[in-house]
Every structure is written in C-alpha cells, then in structure tokens.
C-alpha cells in the first residue's frame, strides 16, 4: 500500500503546493485530448488557489523546449516528459513535477518528482485521470472536473480497460453509460455518423455516402420526417440489424470489437457523446488551435463555435487522408506497411490515419503500420501502430532506429512516434526496413 499510486499522489501534492507557493509555475502539456483535458483540470484548480502560472501546449517535447524554460521557476509537465528525463536532468531546472502515463526508459533525476501509472503496476489510467486525482487531492471541490478526465480517458482509448481508479472517476463525474454500437456521436443522425466513422473503419461505407445509404437500407432503417434516427434512439432489434450489417462488411470485427459502453457527459447544458466531445478537442489542437480546445473544455460559448467549425473541416481532411492512404502506393514488406505521405497528409493527422489503417481487416494482427508526413519545420513526423494492437513493441522499434538519428521517441507499446529531419527521409526508411526485417528473421529462426 505504501507504494500505491494514491499514496504517491498524496505525498506529491504536499510537495507541489509547498514548492509553488509565491512562485510562477510553468506548465507544459501535450496537445492531444488527454493533454488538453489534463491542462484544463490543472489550470482551473490552480485558479481557485490564485496561483500564478503560464501554460504552453506542445505537439511533442524536445531538448530545445526544455532548455528554453526558466531554470529557477518550478515546471509541471502533463501527459509527456517520461521519455525526456535525461534532457530534463541536463537542463538543471531546479524543480520539475511530471504527471504522465507513458513508458519510462531512463533513470528519474533527483530534481524530478513523477506521478506515472507505469511505476504502479502499469495501471491503465490516462494522464487526465492522474491529473484529476491529483487536483481532487488538492481540494475535493475539484470533483467538478471529473468529466474532463473521462474525456481524456476516451481520447486515449482507455474506456475498454476501466479499473477501480477509472470507475471512481466515472462516479465522481456523474457520467451516464449506455450499451451500444461504438460509433460516434451516438446523439446525431446515423447517416452522417457512419460516413465519418473511422473507428471502426467500415469498408465501402466510411467516406462513401452511397455506401452509407445502402448499409442503412440493408438494416431496415429509413429516414423519418426526412431525418435518420441517432444511435441512442434505435430499438434493440434495429441495433442488432445494424451491427450484423457492419460485421458483414468487416468480418474481422466481432460483436465485442464494435459494441461497448457509450459515455454521455453533460456539457454546455446538454448530454453529449463523450467521444464526439473528445474528437472536437483533438481537432482543435491538431489544427494548431489549442487555445480553442482549452476554451471548449472550460465551456466557453465562443470557443464552442470555433471548435465545431474546426471539427467539421478536420473530418473532411480525415476522409481525404483515409482515401489517400487507401489509393496510394505503400512500401509493403513481411509484417509491415510504410505509408510515406510526404505533404499529402498533415503531420498532425498522420497518427490518426496510421491508427485507422491498423484497424483495416486486410492487415493481419501484429502488422506494423508506419505513417510518415512532412511538418512545417522541415521535419518528418513518424507514427507507428500495431494492427489490432498486437505484436512487437513499436516504441522499442523506433528507439532502435532513432539510435542513428537525433531525437526522442514517445508513446506506448502499440502506438509511438518521433521526428526526423526531412533530408534523412530515405536513410530513415532504409534503417527502419532493416530493423523490421531483422525481427522477421528472428521469428523465422
């Protein structure tokens, strides 16, 4: 019990409050839904204490960002930094706090106090979940932010692995749960929802309006008063027919893959599908508008309008990216697929496209999917995924490859990423293929 996560949080909160008293706190958080909700929970909790702070949202953490921080002011990293411990130690920042859930492969420096579920039996909890538990320990009044932790959990696709800690957060957030088809948003007309469905990806339906109408017709669903029903309005019989039609188009998928808990959260005065809210937050950050994402989580009406507009455009770009990934020539080897999109897919979207590819039925379980896309800083964003979340540790794979280049690798066993200089494009592909093929030789032997 002494080494439990709950005890660690209690201890760290005391140290944190003592350290930041009468000081300016520097907060650095990741730009995905989990990072944004972590930041939102933290800054709203700190405002109640009249604490001074600055906030920076980043796509990834590197040595340059760390070295620009004021060494004499305390720093708090949210949803990142577990893979940058050596750089943090070298920076000589006096005091650093980290709340994160990514793998740790370096020694923890003396100037760092870290809360990371990987150190506590690798519990499956998001950074926003940890941040929420941290802020709830600061004050029980911060229970109002539990719903943001649930958005972060769903953003990191941890809703299928809900353990005791997450269950407690769900209870605090007064979240409504309903069993149903895992296509979002469950509150909007089905024809629009199915057209933009990327998880699950439905062959012949995702991105294809004619395919959507055909699927709905097969399922015995037609518009009523010119409008299709939403998912949560379907009868059990209608739901069953729809699930059958989807599985027929996606035979690798089983009921358990596409059925699960829908989470309904009250935001802006009405119940909304948590996955749709999470997607809007994610779209804002990936469009380079993290301030709109933060405002949205704080239920600011102007930010809500901006987020919805950004999300519509993002969905259109996503469908375009999916079509490109299907039609373009890829580098295919035994057990791997490399999609080098260059400037055809945005770097902020390549990870999402790689995740969608990892769920396509034609790729065998464990197939390694590598997505590559140019960013605006003359670098290439690399995203690695495992088909069906099985197989080799892609974080280790990228770490081995990156030994030949400068840069850090972030992520998890089944989802990882890094950045390389654009002029190293072919060299990276050559070394990556060698690493992938070495592994195949080992398996064969």
C-alpha positions in Angstrom: 0.0 0.0 0.0 2.9 2.4 0.8 4.0 2.3 -2.8 0.4 2.7 -4.1 -0.5 5.4 -6.6 -2.9 7.0 -4.2 -0.2 7.4 -1.5 2.2 8.8 -4.1 -0.3 11.4 -5.2 -1.0 12.5 -1.6 2.7 12.9 -0.9 3.4 14.7 -4.2 0.5 17.1 -3.7 2.0 18.3 -0.4 5.4 18.8 -2.0 3.9 20.5 -5.1 1.9 23.0 -3.0 4.9 23.8 -0.9 7.2 24.2 -4.0 4.9 26.5 -6.0 3.9 28.9 -3.1 4.6 32.5 -4.1 6.3 31.4 -7.3 5.3 31.4 -11.0 4.6 27.9 -12.2 5.5 26.8 -15.8 3.0 24.2 -17.2 3.8 22.3 -20.4 1.1 19.9 -21.7 0.6 17.6 -24.7 -1.7 18.8 -27.5 -4.0 15.7 -27.8 -7.3 15.3 -25.9 -5.6 13.8 -22.9 -3.1 16.6 -22.6 -5.7 19.3 -23.2 -8.0 17.9 -20.5 -5.1 17.5 -18.1 -4.1 21.1 -18.6 -7.7 22.3 -18.2 -8.2 20.4 -15.0 -4.9 21.7 -13.6 -5.3 25.4 -14.5 -8.9 25.6 -13.3 -7.8 24.0 -10.0 -4.9 26.4 -9.7 -7.1 29.5 -10.4 -9.1 28.6 -7.3 -5.8 29.0 -5.3 -4.9 32.3 -7.0 -1.7 30.5 -8.2 0.3 32.3 -10.9 1.2 30.1 -13.9 1.9 30.1 -17.6 0.7 27.4 -19.9 2.3 26.0 -23.1 0.7 23.3 -25.3 3.2 21.3 -27.4 3.0 18.6 -30.1 6.0 16.9 -28.6 8.7 17.6 -26.1 12.3 18.1 -27.2 15.6 19.4 -25.7 15.0 22.9 -27.3 11.7 23.4 -25.5 13.1 22.1 -22.2 16.2 24.4 -22.4 14.0 27.5 -23.0 12.3 27.1 -19.7 13.3 29.3 -16.7 15.6 27.1 -14.6 14.6 29.0 -11.4 10.8 28.5 -11.7 9.1 25.2 -10.9 7.9 23.2 -14.0 4.9 20.9 -14.3 4.8 18.5 -17.3 1.4 16.9 -18.1 0.9 13.9 -20.4 4.6 14.0 -21.5 8.2 14.1 -20.3 8.6 10.5 -19.2 10.8 9.9 -22.2 12.8 13.1 -21.7 14.3 12.5 -18.3 17.9 12.8 -19.4 17.3 16.1 -21.1 15.5 17.4 -18.0 18.4 16.4 -15.8 20.9 18.2 -18.1 18.7 21.3 -18.2 19.4 21.9 -14.5 15.9 23.2 -13.8 15.7 23.3 -10.0 12.3 21.5 -9.6 10.2 19.5 -12.0 6.9 17.7 -11.5 5.6 15.2 -14.0 2.1 13.7 -14.3 2.2 11.2 -17.1 1.3 7.6 -18.1 3.9 6.8 -20.8 6.7 4.3 -20.6 9.8 5.3 -18.6 13.1 4.0 -20.0 15.6 6.5 -18.3 16.6 7.0 -14.7 14.5 9.5 -12.7 16.7 12.5 -11.9 16.9 14.0 -8.4 15.2 17.2 -9.5 12.1 15.4 -10.8 9.1 14.2 -8.8 7.0 12.0 -11.1 3.5 10.5 -10.9 3.3 7.8 -13.5 1.0 4.8 -13.5 3.8 2.8 -15.2 5.6 2.8 -11.8 2.5 1.4 -10.1 1.7 -2.0 -11.6 1.3 -0.3 -15.0 -2.3 0.7 -14.2 -4.4 1.7 -17.2 -5.2 5.3 -16.5 -4.9 8.5 -18.6 -2.8 11.5 -17.7 -6.0 13.5 -17.3 -7.2 10.8 -14.9 -4.0 11.1 -12.8 -4.2 15.0 -13.0 -7.8 14.8 -11.8 -6.9 12.6 -8.8 -4.0 15.0 -8.1 -6.3 18.0 -8.2 -9.0 16.3 -6.2 -6.4 15.7 -3.5 -5.6 19.5 -3.6 -9.4 20.2 -2.9 -12.5 18.0 -3.0 -14.2 20.9 -4.8 -12.3 19.9 -7.9 -14.6 16.9 -8.3 -16.4 19.1 -10.9 -13.6 18.4 -13.3 -14.1 14.6 -13.3 -15.9 14.7 -16.6 -12.8 16.2 -18.2 -10.8 13.3 -17.0 -13.3 10.9 -18.7 -12.9 12.9 -22.0 -9.1 12.4 -21.7 -9.6 8.7 -21.0 -11.7 8.3 -24.1 -9.3 10.4 -26.1 -6.6 7.8 -25.2 -9.0 4.9 -25.9 -8.8 3.5 -22.4 -12.5 3.1 -21.9 -12.4 -0.6 -22.6 -9.9 -1.1 -19.7 -11.8 0.6 -16.9 -10.3 -0.4 -13.5 -11.1 0.7 -9.9 -9.5 4.2 -10.3 -11.3 5.0 -13.5 -14.6 3.7 -12.1 -14.2 6.1 -9.2 -13.7 9.0 -11.6 -16.8 7.9 -13.6 -18.8 8.0 -10.4 -17.4 11.5 -9.5 -18.3 12.8 -12.9 -21.9 11.5 -12.8 -21.4 10.1 -16.3 -24.3 8.2 -18.0 -23.3 4.9 -19.5 -25.3 3.1 -22.1 -24.5 -0.1 -24.0 -24.4 0.3 -27.8 -22.5 0.4 -31.1 -19.1 2.1 -30.7 -19.7 4.6 -33.5 -19.9 8.3 -32.5 -21.6 10.6 -31.9 -24.4 8.4 -30.7 -26.6 11.6 -30.4 -26.5 12.6 -34.2 -28.3 11.2 -37.3 -26.8 7.8 -38.3 -26.2 8.7 -42.0 -23.8 11.5 -41.0 -22.2 9.4 -38.3 -21.5 6.4 -40.5 -20.0 8.5 -43.3 -17.3 9.8 -40.9 -16.8 6.6 -38.9 -13.1 5.8 -38.7 -13.1 3.6 -35.6 -14.4 1.2 -36.6 -13.5 1.7 -40.2 -16.2 0.2 -42.4 -15.1 -0.8 -45.9 -17.3 0.7 -48.6 -19.1 2.9 -46.0 -16.6 5.2 -44.3 -16.2 8.2 -46.6 -18.8 6.9 -49.0 -22.3 8.4 -48.8 -23.8 5.9 -51.3 -22.4 3.0 -49.2 -23.9 4.6 -46.0 -27.4 4.7 -47.5 -27.0 1.1 -48.8 -26.0 -0.1 -45.3 -28.9 1.7 -43.6 -31.3 0.3 -46.2 -30.0 -3.3 -45.6 -30.5 -2.7 -41.8 -34.1 -1.7 -42.4 -33.5 1.9 -41.4 -35.1 4.7 -43.4 -35.4 8.5 -42.6 -38.4 9.5 -40.6 -39.6 13.0 -41.5 -36.5 13.4 -43.7 -34.1 12.5 -40.8 -32.5 9.3 -39.8 -32.5 8.2 -36.1 -29.5 8.6 -33.9 -27.8 5.6 -32.4 -29.3 6.0 -28.9 -32.8 6.2 -30.4 -32.6 2.8 -32.1 -34.6 -0.1 -30.7 -32.7 -3.3 -29.7 -33.9 -5.0 -32.9 -32.7 -2.1 -35.1 -29.4 -2.1 -33.3 -29.0 -5.8 -33.8 -29.6 -5.5 -37.6 -27.2 -2.6 -37.9 -24.4 -4.5 -36.1 -25.0 -7.5 -38.3 -24.7 -5.3 -41.5 -21.4 -3.7 -40.2 -19.9 -7.1 -39.3 -20.7 -8.5 -42.8 -18.6 -5.7 -44.3 -15.9 -6.1 -41.7 -15.6 -9.8 -41.0 -12.6 -9.5 -38.7 -14.7 -7.5 -36.3 -16.6 -9.3 -33.6 -19.5 -8.0 -31.5 -17.1 -7.2 -28.7 -15.0 -5.1 -31.0 -17.8 -2.8 -32.1 -20.2 -3.0 -29.1 -19.4 -1.3 -25.7 -20.2 1.4 -23.3 -21.3 4.8 -24.7 -20.5 7.6 -22.3 -22.8 10.6 -22.1 -21.4 13.8 -20.5 -23.3 17.0 -19.6 -21.5 19.9 -21.3 -22.9 23.3 -22.4 -26.2 22.3 -20.6 -26.9 19.1 -22.6 -25.9 15.5 -22.7 -23.3 14.8 -25.4 -21.4 11.7 -26.6 -18.0 11.8 -24.8 -16.2 10.5 -27.9 -17.6 13.4 -30.0 -16.5 15.9 -27.4 -13.1 14.3 -27.3 -12.9 14.4 -31.1 -13.7 18.2 -31.2 -10.9 18.9 -28.6 -8.5 16.8 -30.6 -9.4 18.5 -33.9 -8.7 22.0 -32.4 -5.2 21.0 -31.3 -4.3 19.3 -34.5 -5.5 22.3 -36.4 -3.0 24.4 -34.3 -5.7 26.0 -32.2 -5.1 24.6 -28.7 -6.5 27.8 -27.1 -9.9 26.9 -28.7 -9.6 23.4 -27.2 -8.9 24.7 -23.7 -11.7 27.2 -24.0 -14.1 24.4 -25.1 -13.2 22.3 -22.1 -14.0 25.3 -19.9 -17.4 25.6 -21.6 -16.8 28.9 -23.2 -19.5 29.6 -25.8 -17.2 31.4 -28.3 -14.7 28.5 -28.1 -17.6 26.1 -28.7 -18.4 27.7 -32.0 -14.8 27.7 -33.1 -14.3 24.1 -32.0 -17.4 22.9 -34.0 -16.2 24.8 -37.1 -12.7 23.4 -36.8 -14.1 19.9 -36.3 -16.2 19.9 -39.5 -13.1 20.9 -41.5 -11.0 18.3 -39.7 -13.4 15.5 -40.5 -13.3 16.5 -44.2 -9.5 16.4 -44.1 -9.6 13.0 -42.3 -11.8 11.4 -45.0 -9.4 12.8 -47.7 -6.5 11.3 -45.8 -8.2 7.9 -45.5 -8.9 7.9 -49.2 -5.2 8.8 -50.0 -4.0 6.1 -47.7 -6.1 3.5 -49.5 -5.3 4.6 -53.0 -1.6 5.5 -52.9 1.3 3.0 -53.3 2.8 1.9 -50.0 6.1 0.2 -49.0 5.0 -3.3 -48.1 7.2 -6.0 -46.5 6.6 -9.1 -44.5 4.7 -8.0 -41.4 4.9 -4.2 -42.1 3.5 -1.4 -44.2 5.1 2.1 -44.6 2.8 4.9 -45.8 5.1 7.8 -46.8 2.5 10.6 -47.3 5.1 13.4 -47.5 2.9 16.5 -47.9 -0.3 14.7 -48.9 -1.5 14.2 -45.3 -0.9 16.8 -42.5 1.7 15.8 -39.9 -1.0 16.4 -37.2 -3.2 13.8 -38.8 -0.7 11.0 -39.8 -1.0 9.3 -36.4 -4.8 9.1 -36.7 -4.5 7.7 -40.3 -2.0 5.1 -39.0 -4.4 4.1 -36.3 -7.3 3.8 -38.8 -5.0 1.6 -41.1 -4.2 -0.6 -38.1 -7.9 -1.4 -37.9 -8.4 -2.3 -41.5 -9.4 -6.0 -41.8 -6.9 -6.8 -44.6 -3.9 -6.3 -42.3 -3.1 -9.3 -40.2 -2.8 -8.9 -36.4 0.6 -7.6 -35.4 1.3 -5.9 -38.7 3.4 -2.8 -38.0 2.0 0.3 -39.7 4.3 3.2 -40.1 3.0 6.6 -41.2 5.3 9.5 -42.3 4.3 13.1 -43.1 6.1 16.4 -43.5 5.6 19.1 -40.9 6.1 22.9 -41.3 9.6 22.8 -39.7 11.4 20.8 -42.4 11.0 17.6 -40.3 9.0 14.4 -40.8 6.5 13.1 -38.3 6.7 9.4 -37.8 3.8 7.4 -36.3 3.9 3.7 -35.6 1.0 1.4 -34.8 0.3 -2.3 -34.5 -2.6 -3.8 -36.4 -5.3 -4.9 -33.8 -2.9 -3.7 -31.0 -0.9 -6.9 -31.0 2.7 -7.8 -31.8 6.1 -6.2 -31.4 6.7 -3.1 -29.2 6.8 -0.3 -31.7 8.2 2.1 -29.2 11.3 -0.1 -28.9 11.4 -0.5 -32.6 11.5 3.3 -33.2 14.0 3.7 -30.3 16.4 1.2 -32.1 16.0 3.1 -35.4 16.5 6.5 -33.7 19.8 5.5 -32.3 21.1 6.5 -35.8 19.4 10.0 -35.6 19.0 12.8 -33.0 15.6 12.9 -31.4 13.3 11.3 -28.8 10.7 8.7 -29.2 7.4 9.0 -27.3 4.3 6.8 -26.9 3.4 3.3 -25.9 3.9 -0.4 -26.8 1.3 -0.3 -29.6 1.4 3.4 -30.6 4.6 5.5 -30.8 6.1 8.4 -32.7 9.2 10.5 -33.3 10.5 13.3 -35.6 13.4 13.2 -38.1 15.0 15.8 -40.3 13.4 15.8 -43.8 16.8 15.3 -45.5 17.1 12.0 -43.6 13.9 10.6 -45.2 15.4 7.8 -47.3 18.1 6.9 -44.7 15.3 6.5 -42.1 13.3 4.3 -44.4 16.3 2.1 -45.2 17.3 1.6 -41.5 13.6 1.1 -40.5 13.2 -1.7 -43.1 16.4 -3.4 -41.9 15.1 -3.3 -38.3 11.7 -4.7 -39.3 13.4 -7.4 -41.4 15.8 -8.4 -38.6 12.8 -9.1 -36.4 11.2 -11.3 -39.1 14.5 -13.3 -39.4 14.5 -13.8 -35.6 10.9 -15.0 -35.7 11.5 -17.4 -38.6 14.7 -18.9 -36.9 
